Amino acid sequence: MTSAPPPSLLRHRIGWLAGLPVLALLWAGATVVTSPVIDDALREESAAIVRAAIGDEPEPWLRVEVQGRDLLALGETADAASRDAALTRLRAIPALRRLDDRTGLIETISPFDWTATRTAPDRIETGGHRPVEIGAAALASRLASALPPDATLRDRARAARGGPEGFAEAATYLVGALRGFAPGAVAAVSGTTLSIRGEAIDPAAYEAALSAGPPQGFTLDTTGIVPPRVDDFRFVVERRPDGAITLGGNVVSEAARTEAVAMATSLGAGDAPDTGTRAKVGDTLLPARGLDPAIDPTELTKAAIRLAGLIRQGSVRFERGRLSISGVALDEEAAGEAETAMRDGRPAGVAAGSVDLQFRPISPYPFRIRREAGRVTLSGYLPDRAARERLNAALRLRFLRETIVDRSRISSGAPAQFVTALTGSLGPLSTLASGELEFTDASIRLTGESLYAQSARRVGDDLQRALPPGWQSTATVSSRDAEPAYDAATCARLFSERVAGHTLRFAPGSSELKPDFYPVLDAVAEIAKACRTEHVEVLGHLDPAGTPPPKPVTLPEAAAEKTKKDKVKADKSKASDKAKPAGAGKAADKTTTAASSTEPAHPAKDPEPAPDLAAARAAAIVDYLLKAGVPPDRAMATQGGAPLSDRQGIGLALRS
């Protein structure tokens, strides 16, 4: 069992504990009284040492900060002895506890570097180097006017040689630019290159940072500037009735902004449905962060602009993670296409919004056929798919070498005999080197260039004759300069040189030109246009012996006419059946059956004669020469001549 301490020991311990508060109060009082005295002593004595270190400089090179009983020494000098002497004096101050030496000797820096960091909303700290010619106090005075409101400057830059000319202006520009950036942003000088890295505080500050020009003699690197963050990232494409496009909302970067404008320009570069003009593109986009990382920004832009191509006016909006479309549909097909795109064409992470589209009849009803080198482009509206098929079939017969690019859409509202007018106008267009047919309701305007002045003069009359009654047309066609004229001897020589060694042979059963025909026929056309007293005669060739005869070709127009006659015949048959009395149909059927068993069958129709393939081939060659600008009286098929053999190929001759 432990014995209790004696009473004397307990009294000693209690007395000691009772004295602790008194000692604490004495220590606190001494600290309160002596600390200001020590601080003042350190400041006074260190300030005297700083004043003594001025030397030949406009201001002291040494800077000292008092931190309690510690001192922080900053600054640079070219004189090592002066530096050592100043540090020795600082260490000798009686009240000093510790000296933090961050002084240095002035050196030449290349590339010269300086930074300004916004460490807090109310503080900017500099680092790196400042030119030795500019004192720390002088530079701080220059920068004070550019500081953000209520911000203080903490200078940690060291003097060095090698600073660029205009450094003070560049540093002031960068500190002023930091006003528009969140804490953590860094502005830097590296030689004559300025840079800013950090997040802009709002879209306006972002735009200002990108658009502001640096001081003369410096360049600005803006790649490190980050757009601000927004709570509701949105992207909007709007279309006005005139086809103009406006982009609004946000994009993730300047590169994405450029990409979006390019996509919208591509959408507006085609023929605007109602005007036929290039649509204008307006841009009010602001770069920002805040888009869901699961959404690909490029795919989002593509999806929105694709949907915008389905409206004549209205908007496509991405807001709160959802994509929606509203307005007036481009045509009758557009609403269904928008529903499909919204269901199947949304980028990952994007929710489906509403599809609210109205349809208005197309008026005026536009269409355009443009012929260029190697291409015929269709745009505008057609009444139905049958009209599209009929037009494309007629184009393939007229334009053998060109690629048909069909950008047409289906919509009601076409004028009477619209497709007849389309197919009839292809003949005049095919005689031009390049041109365009523009349809607006029941009127057509033909523009272009002809290779031959005579063709240019007659194309307007040819167009009007090809149109249905009630249609109007205008033609503005120019012609190229007159071709050179050759004498008979030169024509014969040139023709022989171009044709010799080139056998033009069609595929069995075909009258379609082969690609290797074109160089020869182009050369023949040029000679025929220059030899104004000569003409080219073309003689077709037969297929090799034993080749099956080609089947007759049914043109689309003939097929359509047959379908129409069959329909009329069926309608008459139905009307006749309704007019018969009850039971008459069965009696008639019996009579017909009996008659068919006793009467001789009608003799079968004579089979359609096989097409004159040699003549068709000659006609195809002549048609090509006419399209190449040869006058009609200078290119013709040989009359009465026996076709050549397959081995001989097409016959071409120049006659006077």
CORQUI-V899530 format. One record per backbone hydrogen bond with DSSP energy under -1.0 kcal/mol. NH is the residue of the N-H (numbers start at 1). CO is the residue of the C=O. Records with the same first field share a line. If there is no record, write none. Layout:
NH=CO / CO
//
This chain:
10=6
11=7
12=8
13=9
14=10
15=11
16=12
17=13
18=14
19=15
23=19
24=20
25=21
26=22
27=23
28=24
29=25
30=26
31=27
32=28
33=29
34=30
35=31
38=34
39=35
40=36
41=37
42=38
43=39
44=40
45=41
46=42
47=43
48=44
49=45
50=46
51=47
52=48
53=50
54=51
57=54
63=74
65=72
67=70
70=67
71=98
72=65
73=100
74=63
77=104
83=79
84=80
85=81
86=82
87=83
88=84
89=85
90=86
91=87
92=88
93=90
96=93
97=69
100=71
102=73
104=75
106=77
109=161
114=189
115=127
116=187
117=125
118=185
119=117
120=123
123=120
124=152
125=117
126=154
127=115
129=113
130=158
132=160
134=131
139=135
140=136
141=137
142=138
143=139
144=140
146=143
151=148
152=122
154=124
156=126
158=128
160=130
161=107
167=164
170=166
171=167
172=168
173=169
174=170
175=171
176=172
177=173
178=174
179=176
180=177
181=178
182=199
184=118
185=182
186=197
187=116
188=195
189=114
190=193
191=112
193=190
194=219
195=188
196=221
197=186
198=224
200=226
201=180
206=202
207=203
208=204
209=205
210=206
211=207
212=208
218=215
219=192
221=194
225=222
226=198
230=289
235=318
236=248
237=316
238=246
239=314
240=244
243=240
245=280
246=238
247=282
248=236
250=234
251=286
257=253
258=254
259=255
260=256
261=257
262=258
263=259
264=260
265=261
266=262
267=263
268=264
272=277
276=272
279=268
282=245
284=247
286=249
288=251
289=228
295=292
300=296
301=297
302=298
303=299
304=300
305=301
306=302
307=303
308=304
309=305
310=307
311=308
312=328
313=328
314=239
315=326
316=237
317=324
318=235
319=322
322=319
323=351
324=317
325=354
326=315
327=356
328=313
329=358
330=310
337=333
338=334
339=335
340=336
341=337
342=338
343=339
344=340
345=341
350=347
351=321
353=323
356=325
358=327
367=439
368=379
369=437
370=377
371=435
372=375
375=372
376=403
377=370
378=405
379=368
381=366
382=409
388=384
389=385
390=386
391=387
392=388
393=389
394=390
395=391
396=392
397=393
398=394
399=395
403=374
405=376
407=378
409=380
411=382
418=415
421=417
422=418
423=419
424=420
425=421
429=425
430=426
432=429
433=449
434=449
435=371
436=447
437=369
438=445
439=367
440=443
441=365
443=440
444=472
445=438
446=474
447=436
448=476
449=434
450=478
456=452
457=453
458=454
459=455
462=458
463=459
464=460
465=461
466=462
467=464
471=468
472=442
474=444
476=446
478=448
480=450
486=530
491=487
492=488
493=489
494=490
495=491
496=492
497=493
498=494
499=495
500=496
502=499
510=507
517=514
521=517
522=518
523=519
524=520
525=521
526=522
527=523
528=524
529=525
530=526
531=527
532=530
534=531
535=655
536=634
537=653
538=636
539=651
542=644
547=544
559=555
560=556
561=557
562=558
563=559
564=560
565=561
566=562
567=563
568=564
569=565
570=566
571=567
572=568
573=569
574=570
575=571
576=572
577=573
578=574
579=575
584=581
587=583
588=584
589=585
590=586
591=587
592=588
593=589
594=590
595=591
596=592
597=593
598=594
599=595
613=611
616=612
617=613
618=614
619=615
620=616
621=617
622=618
623=619
624=620
625=621
626=622
627=623
628=624
629=626
630=625
634=631
636=536
638=538
644=540
649=645
650=504
651=539
653=537
655=535
//
